[in-house]
Amino acid sequence: MDRHDLGASGEIEKTPREAAAPDMESEPAAARAAERVPPWREQVTVRGMVAALLIGVVYTVIVMKLSLTTGLVPTLNVSAALLAFLALRGWTHALHRLGIACRPFTRQENTVVQTCAVACYTIGFGGGFGSFLLGLDKKTYELSGVNTPGNVPGSYKDPGIGWMMGFLLAISFVGLLTLLPLRKAFLCIALLIGDGFYNFLKVILVTLKSIHEKSQRGRLNRVADEDSVAIDDLQRNEVFNRDNIPAWVAYAGYALLSAMAVVAIPLMFREVKWYFVVIAYLLAPALGFCNAYGTGLTDMNMGYNYGKVALFVFAAWAGKDNGVVAGLVTCGLVKQLVLVSADLMHDFKTAHLTLTSPRSMLVGQAVGTLMGCVVAPLTFFLFYEAFDVGNPDGYWKAPYALIYRNMAILGVEGFSALPQHCLQLCAAFFAFAVLANLARDFLPGRFGRFVPLPMAMAVPFLVGASFAIDMCVGSLVVFLWHKLDGKKAALLIPAVASGLICGDGIWIFPSSLLALAKIKPPMCMKFTPGS
């Protein structure tokens, strides 16, 4: 298993922004209902963008260092959200103590700031500086063996600030618009794609049916619970729908940005044909939905795994002369598309919980992405020029650069290079995922609820049995709690889950600082079998 996947998203990466969901002042629900929700333009502030930039720079340095040494990048979202809150809360409190009037600090502003900051530093590990981009340089080309079949002479491109910024700008923004209208590795991917595509088609059909019914009635029915809908939920729905993003913005923006990428990327990499980019962007919405669906179920972003599938497919398609570069570039292209779209869906859920406008969230994500496209290459070059990055015998090993290049070399040989029966197993697991979803939808509820979710089944293939054990223990606790006291369980389980997530996430920040300082534990334990 490639543990690099755990970092970037870790890299299966990015957990929802739970830290923003709690209210800023912990006031009662009635007070929250009466609270004035600022317009979306007031939720995006200059002080917030400055704070997001500073936090993004700090975290970009941390994740860049980790990706260029061990390749393991933990999820830092919770600590970044907490730091954003403390920074702006402290700033407004200090100005208040000095008698200087300033705009009140709201939960909506905090949500936008953390979204912008996380989007900024996400480019640091999601941009491939420790994997597919670094895998293009001459040093990695030589480490792979200049006489290795498929590793043809000249199939490298040394890092440069200009082309790296341009490449990131070309690929990082389209993912923001992919899903707006909808609101072992290969076995895992087969489950993910089978489950995700089924639900993608299902949501498309439900959406079309809803649009048809709306046109017939002239209005959209809102389905309420059998008892009543909480005032908080009504207010959240009203705020979220009031500033809805028009579908034509997504369609027009996606088409425009895609056209720019189709022109720009082949100019940067002659090995990448324009139709490779077109195919990638045509598949992006479906793959993005699969990834967002899986991330919503498991809180683990699988973007890097979709990128690896693209690496093998396009490397085989491009052939021996162009396959390595084409595979690495399209890997980054597809990965960034599906990674960013899942992140934005989490942002919208956070916006719904905190009465934040989806428009301000989209602006915050776009501004943060723009910051990251500039900050990340500059940060990378600080390390690249100061240290011997990519040396397998040194401290800055960047191990996944060589791994990704070797994967591309393997992909040049086509499907024949895969393990025996790999494709047959993939097809079987894909069919199982579709059949399992059909069973869940068409069996009576008392039976259908026992059919496993293929998306959740797929995750342990990547992260190991520990994840399955964690989920099993948590599910058992929730099950027993509901049996003992269902009413209290419904109220307290979200609080307990938030505490566990925040505690684990906040510790990652000091742990990363210790890793930056090369501080090792004073005592280690090792268990060996008895003699």
C-alpha positions as CSV (number, residue, x, y, z in Angstrom):
1,M,0.0,0.0,0.0
2,D,1.2,3.5,-0.9
3,R,1.0,5.4,2.4
4,H,1.6,8.6,0.4
5,D,-2.1,8.3,-0.4
6,L,-2.9,8.9,3.3
7,G,-1.3,12.3,3.4
8,A,-2.5,14.2,0.6
9,S,-5.8,13.8,1.1
10,G,-3.0,12.4,3.7
11,E,-3.1,11.9,0.6
12,I,-6.4,10.1,0.7
13,E,-7.0,13.3,2.1
14,K,-8.9,16.0,3.3
15,T,-11.3,15.5,6.2
16,P,-14.4,17.8,6.4
17,R,-13.9,21.1,8.2
18,E,-15.5,20.0,11.5
19,A,-13.8,22.7,13.4
20,A,-15.8,25.4,11.7
21,A,-19.2,23.8,12.4
22,P,-19.4,24.7,16.0
23,D,-20.9,28.2,16.7
24,M,-18.5,31.0,17.4
25,E,-20.1,32.0,20.7
26,S,-22.0,28.8,21.6
27,E,-25.3,30.7,21.9
28,P,-28.6,29.0,22.1
29,A,-30.4,27.9,19.0
30,A,-33.1,30.6,19.3
31,A,-30.4,33.3,19.4
32,R,-28.8,31.7,16.3
33,A,-32.1,31.8,14.5
34,A,-32.4,35.5,15.2
35,E,-28.8,36.3,14.2
36,R,-28.2,38.4,11.2
37,V,-26.5,36.6,8.4
38,P,-24.2,39.0,6.5
39,P,-24.3,39.1,2.7
40,W,-21.8,36.9,1.0
41,R,-19.7,39.9,0.0
42,E,-19.2,40.8,3.6
43,Q,-18.1,37.2,4.5
44,V,-15.0,37.6,2.3
45,T,-12.8,40.2,4.0
46,V,-9.3,41.6,3.5
47,R,-8.2,40.7,7.0
48,G,-9.5,37.2,6.4
49,M,-7.6,36.8,3.2
50,V,-4.4,38.1,4.8
51,A,-4.8,35.6,7.7
52,A,-5.4,32.8,5.2
53,L,-2.3,33.7,3.2
54,L,-0.1,33.7,6.3
55,I,-1.5,30.4,7.6
56,G,-1.3,28.9,4.1
57,V,2.4,29.8,3.8
58,V,3.3,28.3,7.2
59,Y,1.5,25.1,6.4
60,T,2.9,24.9,2.9
61,V,6.4,24.9,4.3
62,I,5.4,22.1,6.7
63,V,3.7,19.8,4.1
64,M,6.4,20.5,1.5
65,K,9.2,19.4,3.9
66,L,7.3,16.3,4.8
67,S,6.5,15.3,1.2
68,L,10.2,15.8,0.2
69,T,11.5,13.6,3.1
70,T,9.2,10.8,4.2
71,G,6.4,11.4,1.7
72,L,3.9,11.0,4.4
73,V,1.7,14.1,4.8
74,P,-0.9,14.0,7.6
75,T,-4.1,15.9,7.5
76,L,-3.7,19.3,9.1
77,N,-7.2,20.8,8.4
78,V,-8.4,20.8,11.9
79,S,-5.4,22.6,13.3
80,A,-5.4,25.0,10.4
81,A,-9.1,25.8,11.2
82,L,-8.3,26.3,14.9
83,L,-5.3,28.6,14.1
84,A,-7.5,30.7,11.7
85,F,-10.1,31.1,14.4
86,L,-7.5,32.0,17.1
87,A,-5.7,34.5,14.9
88,L,-8.7,36.5,13.9
89,R,-10.4,36.2,17.3
90,G,-7.2,37.5,18.9
91,W,-6.9,40.3,16.4
92,T,-10.4,41.6,16.9
93,H,-10.1,41.3,20.6
94,A,-6.9,43.2,20.7
95,L,-8.4,46.0,18.6
96,H,-11.4,46.1,20.9
97,R,-9.1,46.5,23.9
98,L,-7.3,49.4,22.2
99,G,-10.6,51.1,21.5
100,I,-10.4,50.7,17.7
101,A,-13.6,49.9,16.0
102,C,-13.6,46.9,13.7
103,R,-16.0,44.6,11.9
104,P,-17.3,41.8,14.2
105,F,-15.8,38.4,13.7
106,T,-18.5,36.0,12.5
107,R,-18.6,32.3,12.0
108,Q,-19.1,32.9,8.3
109,E,-15.9,34.8,8.0
110,N,-14.1,32.1,10.0
111,T,-15.4,29.4,7.6
112,V,-14.2,31.3,4.5
113,V,-10.8,31.9,6.0
114,Q,-10.2,28.3,6.9
115,T,-11.4,27.2,3.5
116,C,-9.0,29.7,1.8
117,A,-6.1,28.6,4.0
118,V,-6.6,24.9,3.5
119,A,-7.0,25.4,-0.3
120,C,-3.7,27.3,-0.3
121,Y,-1.6,24.7,1.4
122,T,-3.3,21.8,-0.3
123,I,-1.5,22.7,-3.4
124,G,1.7,22.1,-1.5
125,F,1.1,18.4,-1.3
126,G,-1.6,17.9,-4.0
127,G,0.5,19.7,-6.6
128,G,2.8,16.7,-6.9
129,F,6.1,18.4,-5.8
130,G,7.1,15.2,-4.1
131,S,5.7,12.8,-6.6
132,F,4.7,13.2,-10.2
133,L,6.1,16.6,-10.9
134,L,9.5,15.8,-9.3
135,G,9.3,12.5,-11.1
136,L,9.8,14.5,-14.3
137,D,13.3,15.8,-13.4
138,K,16.6,14.6,-14.8
139,K,17.8,13.2,-11.5
140,T,14.8,10.9,-11.2
141,Y,15.1,10.0,-14.8
142,E,18.7,8.8,-14.2
143,L,17.8,7.0,-11.0
144,S,15.2,5.0,-12.9
145,G,18.0,3.7,-15.2
146,V,18.8,5.5,-18.5
147,N,18.9,2.1,-20.2
148,T,15.5,0.9,-18.8
149,P,13.0,0.1,-21.5
150,G,10.4,2.8,-21.7
151,N,12.6,5.4,-19.9
152,V,13.6,6.9,-23.2
153,P,16.4,9.6,-23.5
154,G,15.1,13.1,-23.1
155,S,11.9,12.1,-21.3
156,Y,12.4,14.5,-18.5
157,K,11.7,18.2,-17.6
158,D,13.7,19.9,-14.9
159,P,11.7,22.0,-12.4
160,G,11.1,25.6,-13.2
161,I,9.0,28.2,-11.3
162,G,7.4,29.5,-14.5
163,W,6.1,26.3,-16.0
164,M,5.2,24.9,-12.6
165,M,3.0,27.9,-11.8
166,G,1.4,27.7,-15.3
167,F,0.7,24.0,-15.0
168,L,-0.9,24.4,-11.6
169,L,-3.0,27.3,-12.7
170,A,-4.1,25.3,-15.7
171,I,-5.3,22.2,-13.8
172,S,-6.3,23.5,-10.3
173,F,-9.4,25.6,-11.0
174,V,-11.5,23.3,-13.2
175,G,-12.1,21.0,-10.3
176,L,-13.9,23.8,-8.5
177,L,-16.7,23.7,-11.1
178,T,-16.9,20.0,-11.8
179,L,-19.7,19.1,-9.4
180,L,-21.5,22.4,-8.9
181,P,-24.6,21.4,-11.0
182,L,-25.2,18.4,-8.8
183,R,-24.5,19.6,-5.5
184,K,-5.1,-3.7,-3.4
185,A,-5.1,-0.5,-5.4
186,F,-6.8,-1.8,-8.5
187,L,-9.3,-3.9,-6.6
188,C,-10.1,-0.9,-4.5
189,I,-10.5,1.4,-7.5
190,A,-12.8,-1.1,-9.1
191,L,-15.0,-1.0,-6.0
192,L,-14.8,2.8,-5.8
193,I,-15.6,3.4,-9.5
194,G,-18.4,0.8,-9.6
195,D,-20.1,2.2,-6.5
196,G,-19.5,5.8,-7.5
197,F,-20.7,5.5,-11.1
198,Y,-23.8,3.7,-9.9
199,N,-24.6,6.5,-7.5
200,F,-23.6,9.1,-10.1
201,L,-26.1,7.7,-12.6
202,K,-28.7,7.4,-9.8
203,V,-28.3,11.1,-8.8
204,I,-28.5,12.2,-12.4
205,L,-31.8,10.4,-12.8
206,V,-33.2,11.8,-9.6
207,T,-32.0,15.3,-10.6
208,L,-33.7,15.0,-14.0
209,K,-36.9,13.8,-12.4
210,S,-36.8,16.7,-9.9
211,I,-36.3,19.2,-12.7
212,H,-39.2,17.7,-14.6
213,E,-41.5,17.9,-11.6
214,K,-40.4,21.4,-10.9
215,S,-41.2,22.5,-14.4
216,Q,-44.7,20.9,-14.2
217,R,-45.6,22.4,-10.8
218,G,-43.7,25.7,-11.2
219,R,-42.0,25.2,-7.8
220,L,-39.8,22.6,-6.0
221,N,-41.4,20.6,-3.3
222,R,-39.4,20.5,-0.1
223,V,-39.7,17.2,1.8
224,A,-39.9,17.6,5.5
225,D,-39.5,15.1,8.3
226,E,-42.7,13.4,9.5
227,D,-42.7,15.4,12.7
228,S,-41.3,18.8,11.9
229,V,-38.2,20.6,10.6
230,A,-36.0,22.4,13.1
231,I,-35.8,26.2,12.8
232,D,-32.1,25.9,12.5
233,D,-32.4,23.5,9.5
234,L,-35.0,25.8,7.8
235,Q,-32.7,28.8,8.2
236,R,-29.7,26.9,6.9
237,N,-31.6,25.7,3.9
238,E,-32.9,29.2,3.2
239,V,-29.4,30.8,3.4
240,F,-27.8,28.1,1.4
241,N,-30.4,28.3,-1.4
242,R,-30.7,32.1,-1.4
243,D,-27.1,32.5,-2.7
244,N,-27.1,29.5,-4.9
245,I,-24.6,29.5,-7.7
246,P,-26.2,29.5,-11.2
247,A,-25.6,26.4,-13.2
248,W,-24.6,28.4,-16.3
249,V,-21.6,29.7,-14.3
250,A,-20.4,26.2,-13.8
251,Y,-20.9,25.1,-17.4
252,A,-19.4,28.2,-18.9
253,G,-16.5,28.3,-16.5
254,Y,-15.8,24.6,-17.0
255,A,-15.8,24.9,-20.7
256,L,-13.6,28.0,-20.7
257,L,-11.0,26.7,-18.3
258,S,-11.0,23.3,-20.1
259,A,-10.3,25.0,-23.4
260,M,-7.4,26.9,-21.9
261,A,-5.9,23.8,-20.4
262,V,-6.3,21.9,-23.8
263,V,-4.2,24.6,-25.4
264,A,-1.7,25.3,-22.6
265,I,-0.7,21.8,-21.4
266,P,0.4,20.4,-24.8
267,L,2.5,23.6,-25.2
268,M,4.3,22.8,-21.9
269,F,4.7,19.1,-22.6
270,R,5.0,18.1,-26.2
271,E,4.5,14.4,-25.2
272,V,0.9,15.2,-24.0
273,K,-1.5,15.3,-27.0
274,W,-4.4,17.7,-26.9
275,Y,-6.9,14.9,-27.1
276,F,-5.4,13.4,-23.9
277,V,-6.5,16.5,-22.1
278,V,-9.9,16.5,-23.7
279,I,-10.6,12.9,-22.6
280,A,-9.5,13.7,-19.1
281,Y,-11.8,16.7,-18.8
282,L,-14.7,14.7,-20.3
283,L,-14.3,12.0,-17.6
284,A,-13.7,14.5,-14.8
285,P,-17.3,15.1,-13.7
286,A,-18.1,11.3,-13.3
287,L,-14.7,10.6,-11.6
288,G,-15.1,13.7,-9.4
289,F,-18.5,12.5,-8.3
290,C,-17.2,9.0,-7.5
291,N,-14.4,10.6,-5.4
292,A,-16.7,13.1,-3.6
293,Y,-19.2,10.3,-2.8
294,G,-16.4,8.1,-1.4
295,T,-14.9,11.0,0.6
296,G,-18.3,11.8,2.1
297,L,-18.7,8.2,3.3
298,T,-15.2,7.7,4.7
299,D,-13.7,11.2,5.2
300,M,-10.8,10.0,3.0
301,N,-10.1,11.7,-0.3
302,M,-9.1,9.1,-2.9
303,G,-8.0,11.6,-5.5
304,Y,-4.5,10.2,-5.8
305,N,-5.7,6.7,-6.6
306,Y,-7.8,8.0,-9.6
307,G,-4.6,9.7,-10.7
308,K,-2.7,6.5,-10.6
309,V,-5.3,4.8,-12.8
310,A,-5.0,7.7,-15.3
311,L,-1.2,7.3,-15.1
312,F,-1.3,3.7,-16.3
313,V,-4.0,4.3,-18.9
314,F,-2.4,7.3,-20.6
315,A,1.1,6.0,-20.3
316,A,0.0,2.9,-22.2
317,W,-1.9,4.9,-24.7
318,A,1.0,7.3,-25.5
319,G,3.4,4.5,-26.2
320,K,7.1,3.9,-25.4
321,D,8.4,7.3,-26.7
322,N,6.0,9.6,-24.9
323,G,4.4,7.4,-22.3
324,V,6.4,8.3,-19.2
325,V,5.9,12.1,-19.4
326,A,2.3,11.8,-20.7
327,G,1.4,9.4,-17.9
328,L,2.9,11.6,-15.1
329,V,1.3,14.8,-16.4
330,T,-2.2,13.3,-16.9
331,C,-1.9,11.7,-13.5
332,G,-1.6,15.2,-12.0
333,L,-4.3,16.5,-14.2
334,V,-6.9,13.9,-13.3
335,K,-5.9,13.8,-9.6
336,Q,-6.3,17.5,-9.2
337,L,-9.7,17.5,-10.9
338,V,-11.2,14.9,-8.6
339,L,-9.3,16.1,-5.5
340,V,-10.5,19.7,-5.6
341,S,-14.1,18.8,-6.4
342,A,-14.4,16.6,-3.3
343,D,-12.8,19.3,-1.2
344,L,-15.4,21.9,-2.5
345,M,-18.3,19.6,-1.7
346,H,-17.0,19.4,1.9
347,D,-16.7,23.1,2.0
348,F,-20.4,23.5,0.9
349,K,-21.5,21.1,3.7
350,T,-19.6,23.3,6.1
351,A,-21.2,26.4,4.6
352,H,-24.6,24.8,5.2
353,L,-23.9,24.1,8.8
354,T,-22.5,27.6,9.5
355,L,-25.0,29.7,7.5
356,T,-22.2,30.7,5.1
357,S,-23.0,31.6,1.5
358,P,-21.9,29.0,-1.0
359,R,-20.8,32.0,-3.2
360,S,-18.3,33.2,-0.5
361,M,-17.1,29.6,-0.1
362,L,-16.4,29.3,-3.8
363,V,-14.6,32.7,-3.8
364,G,-12.5,31.6,-0.8
365,Q,-11.6,28.3,-2.4
366,A,-10.6,30.0,-5.6
367,V,-8.5,32.7,-3.9
368,G,-6.8,30.0,-1.8
369,T,-6.1,27.9,-4.9
370,L,-4.6,31.0,-6.6
371,M,-2.4,31.7,-3.5
372,G,-1.3,28.0,-3.5
373,C,-0.4,28.1,-7.2
374,V,2.1,30.8,-6.4
375,V,3.2,29.9,-2.8
376,A,3.8,26.2,-3.4
377,P,6.3,26.5,-6.4
378,L,8.2,29.2,-4.5
379,T,8.4,27.1,-1.4
380,F,9.4,24.0,-3.4
381,F,12.3,25.9,-4.9
382,L,13.5,27.0,-1.5
383,F,14.0,23.4,-0.6
384,Y,15.1,22.4,-4.1
385,E,17.9,24.9,-4.3
386,A,19.1,24.6,-0.7
387,F,19.1,20.8,-0.3
388,D,20.0,17.7,-2.4
389,V,16.3,16.8,-3.1
390,G,15.8,13.4,-4.6
391,N,19.0,11.8,-3.4
392,P,18.1,8.3,-2.3
393,D,21.0,8.2,0.2
394,G,20.4,11.6,1.7
395,Y,17.8,13.1,4.0
396,W,15.7,14.7,1.3
397,K,14.8,11.4,-0.5
398,A,11.5,12.4,-2.0
399,P,10.8,8.7,-2.3
400,Y,7.5,9.0,-4.3
401,A,9.1,10.8,-7.2
402,L,11.0,7.7,-8.2
403,I,8.0,5.5,-7.4
404,Y,5.7,7.5,-9.7
405,R,8.2,7.5,-12.5
406,N,8.7,3.7,-12.2
407,M,4.9,3.3,-12.3
408,A,4.8,5.3,-15.5
409,I,7.6,3.2,-17.0
410,L,5.5,0.1,-16.0
411,G,2.5,1.7,-17.6
412,V,4.3,2.1,-20.9
413,E,4.3,-1.7,-21.3
414,G,0.5,-1.6,-21.1
415,F,-1.9,-4.0,-19.4
416,S,0.4,-6.9,-20.0
417,A,2.6,-5.6,-17.2
418,L,-0.1,-5.9,-14.6
419,P,-0.2,-9.0,-12.3
420,Q,-1.9,-12.1,-13.7
421,H,-5.8,-11.9,-13.6
422,C,-5.7,-8.3,-12.3
423,L,-8.2,-7.0,-15.0
424,Q,-10.5,-10.0,-14.4
425,L,-10.6,-9.3,-10.7
426,C,-11.2,-5.6,-11.3
427,A,-14.2,-6.4,-13.5
428,A,-15.5,-8.8,-10.9
429,F,-15.3,-6.3,-8.1
430,F,-16.8,-3.6,-10.3
431,A,-19.8,-5.8,-11.0
432,F,-20.1,-6.6,-7.3
433,A,-20.2,-2.9,-6.5
434,V,-23.1,-2.3,-8.9
435,L,-25.0,-5.4,-7.8
436,A,-24.6,-4.5,-4.1
437,N,-26.1,-1.0,-4.7
438,L,-29.0,-2.5,-6.7
439,A,-29.6,-4.8,-3.8
440,R,-29.6,-2.0,-1.3
441,D,-32.1,0.0,-3.4
442,F,-34.5,-2.7,-4.3
443,L,-34.6,-5.0,-1.3
444,P,-37.0,-4.2,1.5
445,G,-35.5,-1.9,4.1
446,R,-35.1,-4.6,6.8
447,F,-32.9,-6.6,4.4
448,G,-31.3,-3.9,2.4
449,R,-29.7,-2.3,5.4
450,F,-27.5,-5.4,5.9
451,V,-25.9,-5.1,2.4
452,P,-22.4,-3.6,2.8
453,L,-21.4,-0.4,1.1
454,P,-18.8,-1.1,-1.5
455,M,-17.2,2.3,-1.1
456,A,-16.6,1.7,2.6
457,M,-15.3,-1.9,1.8
458,A,-12.7,-0.5,-0.6
459,V,-10.9,1.7,1.9
460,P,-9.2,-1.1,4.0
461,F,-7.6,-2.3,0.8
462,L,-5.6,0.9,0.8
463,V,-5.1,1.8,4.4
464,G,-5.0,-1.7,6.0
465,A,-6.9,-3.5,8.6
466,S,-6.4,-0.8,11.2
467,F,-9.1,1.4,9.5
468,A,-11.6,-1.5,9.5
469,I,-10.9,-2.1,13.2
470,D,-11.4,1.6,14.0
471,M,-14.7,1.7,12.1
472,C,-15.9,-1.5,13.7
473,V,-15.1,-0.3,17.2
474,G,-16.8,3.1,16.6
475,S,-19.8,1.5,15.0
476,L,-20.2,-1.0,17.9
477,V,-20.1,1.9,20.4
478,V,-22.7,3.8,18.5
479,F,-24.9,0.7,18.2
480,L,-24.8,-0.1,21.9
481,W,-25.3,3.6,22.8
482,H,-28.5,3.7,20.7
483,K,-29.7,0.5,22.3
484,L,-29.1,1.8,25.9
485,D,-30.4,5.4,25.4
486,G,-31.4,6.4,21.9
487,K,-32.4,10.0,22.7
488,K,-29.1,10.9,24.4
489,A,-27.1,9.1,21.8
490,A,-28.6,11.1,19.0
491,L,-27.7,14.3,20.8
492,L,-24.2,13.4,22.1
493,I,-22.7,11.2,19.4
494,P,-21.9,14.1,17.1
495,A,-20.2,15.9,20.0
496,V,-18.1,12.8,20.9
497,A,-17.1,12.4,17.2
498,S,-16.1,16.0,16.9
499,G,-14.0,15.8,20.0
500,L,-12.2,12.7,18.8
501,I,-11.6,14.2,15.3
502,C,-10.4,17.6,16.7
503,G,-8.1,16.0,19.3
504,D,-6.5,13.8,16.8
505,G,-6.2,16.6,14.2
506,I,-4.8,19.2,16.6
507,W,-2.0,16.9,17.7
508,I,-0.8,16.6,14.1
509,F,0.4,20.2,14.1
510,P,2.9,19.8,17.0
511,S,3.8,16.4,15.7
512,S,4.7,18.0,12.3
513,L,6.8,20.7,14.0
514,L,8.8,18.0,15.9
515,A,9.4,16.2,12.5
516,L,10.6,19.5,11.0
517,A,13.1,19.9,13.8
518,K,14.2,16.3,13.3
519,I,13.4,15.5,16.9
520,K,12.9,11.7,17.5
521,P,11.1,10.0,20.4
522,P,13.5,9.5,23.3
523,M,12.4,5.8,23.6
524,C,11.3,3.2,21.1
525,M,9.8,-0.2,21.7
526,K,10.1,-3.2,19.4
527,F,8.3,-6.5,19.8
528,T,10.0,-9.7,18.5
529,P,8.9,-13.3,18.6
530,G,10.2,-15.3,21.6
531,S,13.0,-17.7,21.1
